[in-house]
Amino acid sequence: KVRIRDRVRGDRKRWLELARANAEQGLSLKVASNATIRRQFESLGRVLSLDETPQRIECFDVSHTSGEATVASCVVFNEAGPLKSDYRRFNLKPASAGDDYAAMAEALTRRYARVKRGEVPMPDVLFVDGGKGQLAMAVDVLRQFGLEKEVPLAGLAKQEEELFVPGKATSILLPRRSEGLYLVQRVRDEAHRFANTGHRKRRAKAGVA
């Protein structure tokens, strides 16, 4: 049985005041964090010359060790941050092992077949980890589903934080203090972490078997 009291004295009053202060501080931090993420989304929209600020971002990465236990990740962000309930991993077929292009193509094909059927939401921006080669491959996959003009797409090269977009011969180099850059780095790092975690689990499982 639970009793709720709001008129308390002594230590209980101090505990209540402390709980209220902690709740107010937590709420303030959450509001500030959400405002920062919104600014980052707005900055990214400007960098990619989008008509509207994106609301949903997907990013794909691939992890393997010499072609063994290849896993691709799909992470999703919105203006509240990582949307972990929408994350997905793809255990890829042996035919894709060791071939990053084939691995990424398989993962995108499996994901965007579901997008085409309306089973999962279409993102406002799709990132693939890699440069011009991965970008061209991703365009081919989207073209198979008639989505190449529906989904803004960018390839992310890690070395110089360059973004490659279809139809542009030169890359977009994000300024070091750009809020859009912080968002891209966070999304990319999360996709990398999620892929690596899945790869390690798949290797461990194979080792036990």
N, C-alpha and C positions, 0 to 999 in steps of 0.2 A: 504494500500500500504506500502510495506516494503522497506527501503533503507539500503543498506549495505555499510559501509565505513570502510576502513582500515587505512587511513591516517587521524588520529585525534590528537587533542592537549588537553592539560589541564586535566580536570577531566575524560573526555572520554578516553584519552590515559591511565590514571592510571587504569580505570575500565577494559580496554582491557588487560592490563598487568596482572592485578589480575585474570581475567578469564583464561588467558593462564596459569598462575602459578597453579591455582587450577586444571585445566585439566591435567597438567603434573604430579602433585602430585597424583591425583586420578588414573591416568594410572599406575604410579609407584607402588602404593599400590595394585592395581589389579594384576599386574604382580607378585609381591612378594607373594600375597595370593595364586595365581595359582601354583606357584613354591612350596609353602608349602604343598598344597593339593596333588600335584604330589608325593612329598616325602612320605606323609602319605600313599598314595595308594601303593607305592613301598614297604614301610615297612610292610603293611598288607599282600601283596603278599608273602613276605619272611616268615612271621609268619605262614601263611597257606600253605607254601611249594608249591605255585602255579608255573606253568611253565612260566607264563607271568604275568606282572603287570595287575591287574584288571582295567577295564575301567568303569564298571557299577555295583553298589551295590544296592540291595533291602533289606529292613528291615521291618519285620512285628511285630506289637504289638497289644494287645487286651485291651480294657477298658470297665468296667461296674461297676455298684454299686449293689452288692448282686444279680447279674444276670439280673438286669434291664437295658434295652436300650443298649445291647451289641454292640460295634462297634470295628472293626479291622481296622488298618491302614497299608498302604504300602507306604513307602517313598523311594525315589530313589536318589542316589548321583552318580555323575561322577566327572571327574577331574576339573570341573568348580565349584563344590560344589553341593548344593541341586538342583535337577531338578524338580521343583515344578509342572511343567506342566504334569509330569508323576505320581504325587502322586495319590493315590486312597484310598477311604474309603469303608468299607463293613458293611452295616447294617445287622446284623446277625439274623438268624431265632430263634424263641423261643426255639427250640430244642437244640440250642447251649448255651442258657442263663445259666450263672453260671458255665459252664464247660469250662475252659480255653483251654483244649486240643481240645474239639469239636469245639470251636469257631475258634481256629487257623486253624484246619483242614478244616473247611468250607471256610475260607478266602483264604487259599492256594489253595484249590481245584478250587475255582472260578477264581483265578488269573492264575493258571498254566494250566487250560483248555484253556485259551486264548493264553498263551505262546505256548502251543502245536500246536494250530491252526495257529500260526504265526501272531497273531493280535497285540501282544506286544513283544518287544525285550526280549531275554533271558539274565538274569544278569550274570555277571562273578562271583559274590558272593551273596549268599542269607543268611541273618541273621534272626533268629527267637528269639524273646525275651523269654528266659527260658533256663533251663538246659537240662539234659539228656532226660527227658520225652518228652519235646516239640521237641527236636531234633529227637528222634525216630519216633514221629508222623509225622514230616515233611518229613522224609525219606520215610515213607509209602505212603504219598500223592504223592511225586515225582515218586515213583515206579509205581503208578497207570498209570502215563503218560509215563513211560519209560524214565524218565529224571533223575533218581537218580545218574547216572554216568556223566551226562551232566552239572549239576549245583553244584559247590562247595558250601557246606552248613555248617553252624555253628550255634550252640545255645549259647546265651549269658546269663550267670548267673550274676545278678546285684551285688551281695554281694561283691565278690572278683574280679570282672571284668574278670571272667574266660570264655574261649571259649571252647565249646565241639564240636568236629568234629567226623563224622562217622568213625568207625574203630579204634579209639583210646580210650583205657581204661581210660587214665588220661586226665585231662583238660590242656589247654594251659593258663598259667598265664602270661599276658602281663606285661612287665616291666613298672614301674610307669612313667618313662620319655620317653617311646616309642612313636614315632610319630604315629605308628599304633594304639596304645591305644587311642590317642586323636581322631583319626578318628572314631573308634568304638564307643566311648562315644558320639561323636557328632551325629552320625547316630542313635544310640539307643535313645538318648534324643529327637531327632526330631520325631522319630516314636512314642515315648511315648506322646509327646506334641500333635501330630496330631490326635492320637487316643482319647486322653482325650478331645480335643476340639470337636471332632465329637460326643463323648458320651454326653457331656454337652448339645450340641445343640439338640440331639435326646431326651434327658430327658426333656428339656424345651419345646419342641414341644409336647411331650406326655402330659406334665402337662397342657398346654394350651388347648389341645383337651379334 
